[in-house]
Amino acid sequence: MTTSAEGQRDLVTTAGPPPASAPAPASAPAPASALAHACDPEPPGDASGTPATTSPGRRAGTRLIGIDAARGVALLGMIAVHVMDPVAADGRNPSLAWTLAAGKSAALFALLAGVGVAFASGRRERPHGRLWAANASSLVVRALVIGAVGLVLGAVVPEDLAAVILPYYALLFLLAIPLLSLSVRALVLVAGAIALGMPVLSHVLRSGSELVTAPNTTIGQLASDPVGVLTELALTGTYPALPWLAYVCVGLAVGRAALSSRRTVVAITLTGVALAVTARVVSWVLLDVLGGRADLEEVALRSLTEDQYTNLLVWGPTGTTPSDTGWWLATVAPHSSTPLDLLFTIGVGLAVLGVCLLAGRMTTGLLRPLAVAGSMTLTLYSLHLLMLSSPFMPEDDLASLLLQVLVLVAFAFAWSSSHVRGPLEDLVAQATGAVRRRVLAGRGQRAGAGA
């Protein structure tokens, strides 16, 4: 990964810098073992389109291993939610996998998508002018490629097995374009406004509509009903992009922070813990102290059975809550996308990311399996969905989970031994790098002609 000199100082490497007696040339390619982040583009270059070089004493493959480890955690969490039974052995309570990962893993993925956008667009140096246009164009291409992969998977993966997140991801990348040049303070303010306001707006817009489980989006659905698909991806689907843009804003703010500072990383971690605890406490006060739960139950049971009502509160809906009473907005059920659910999962995501970053400062060997998997989550997530949909997986949930994790991690290690990026990550990097260079070169040529 190549960034500005200031951005290079923020990097925590997986291996120390080369000896002073034999510094690596700035133009030397990264060794195959130095994986690029899943979010890394081609070298962004300077305003004139000249490819950037690494600062002295840094290798092109330097990286924040904690970011990739956090991606690995999110990936394993989503796999566990897809594979393991959501109900515990007692038949009443959520299983351990569901309790730990449901709603949180996907949210962590979205938050890390924001970190990835920040890394790909200059880290701490916000893009402006030609660089902004180049980064915006590359985000459009990134969205198109990831969206296309998601649409293909949507035709293969039954919705009762897994909800494919990639089409929602694609829309999130497009919505992130206006955020590229915002400061950290502005990003935090926008994130707060979206987390608090967008679920309320969604609740109002969906008033009177029934709660439905949306199927996985396919190319055929997009062609036959583009407005309906866009509405689903933005507001009513499992991972509604408009409220989920709060995760991307927070991730962008984190990615533009000084992550080489232990104090900064500790502050991120403690902020996450405080935010998660506060969201839970506020929900408890609203529902159980101020009497919201009784009012919620009274209204909900007019249209739902008691089991349906309990399932929504314990296991959560698929992206949105019913709109028959505003008390639903006080819940923190998984995948409910309420203000408190968004704040709670943002907090959990920040805490997990902070812990991974702190662990990465102390050790790299223990984190390497997670980091290698996290360096190619697009590829491994797609492979997981294909394995999940195949008829050859063991019937036992735990056996299926272990088999999938072993296959995916083994593939990641084998591929990374001779490649810098995962196969799908390389496809995205090549496509976004090409459009970035074209935009920069085209604008540079027009500027020269005008002179």
Number of C-alpha atoms within 10 A of each C-alpha: 25 27 26 18 14 14 21 22 14 18 19 19 19 20 12 11 14 12 9 8 6 8 13 19 15 15 11 11 12 16 14 15 16 23 28 28 28 26 25 25 28 21 21 26 19 15 19 15 21 13 14 19 22 23 18 13 16 22 28 25 21 23 22 21 30 29 26 32 29 29 30 27 23 27 25 22 22 23 22 26 23 22 22 19 17 19 16 15 10 8 9 10 14 18 17 16 20 23 18 14 21 23 27 25 26 20 26 29 25 30 29 28 26 30 26 23 27 29 24 24 29 23 25 24 16 17 20 13 9 20 22 21 17 26 28 25 20 27 25 19 23 26 24 18 20 23 23 17 18 24 22 15 25 23 17 15 21 16 15 10 13 19 22 25 25 24 28 26 25 24 22 27 26 18 17 19 18 10 19 21 17 17 17 19 10 14 22 19 15 18 26 19 14 22 25 19 15 21 26 18 14 21 24 13 12 18 13 11 11 12 15 14 16 16 19 24 27 19 16 11 15 14 10 10 10 13 11 13 20 18 13 20 24 21 25 25 24 24 29 28 29 20 28 26 26 30 30 32 31 27 29 32 24 29 26 25 21 18 23 18 13 14 11 15 23 17 15 23 24 17 18 24 20 15 21 23 16 16 22 17 13 16 21 18 15 15 19 12 11 10 13 20 19 13 13 19 17 12 13 20 13 10 13 13 11 12 10 14 16 13 14 20 17 17 20 21 21 22 25 27 28 22 21 19 16 15 20 24 23 22 28 26 22 26 25 28 32 28 24 26 26 30 26 25 27 29 26 24 31 29 24 24 28 28 20 24 25 19 16 24 17 9 13 17 11 12 18 19 17 24 29 29 30 29 29 29 27 21 20 25 21 17 16 23 22 13 18 21 16 11 8 9 15 11 9 11 15 14 14 19 21 13 14 23 19 12 14 20 19 15 16 25 16 12 18 22 14 13 18 22 27 25 16 19 24 20 15 26 21 15 17 26 22 15 19 29 22 15 20 23 18 14 18 16 13 10 11 9 8 7 6
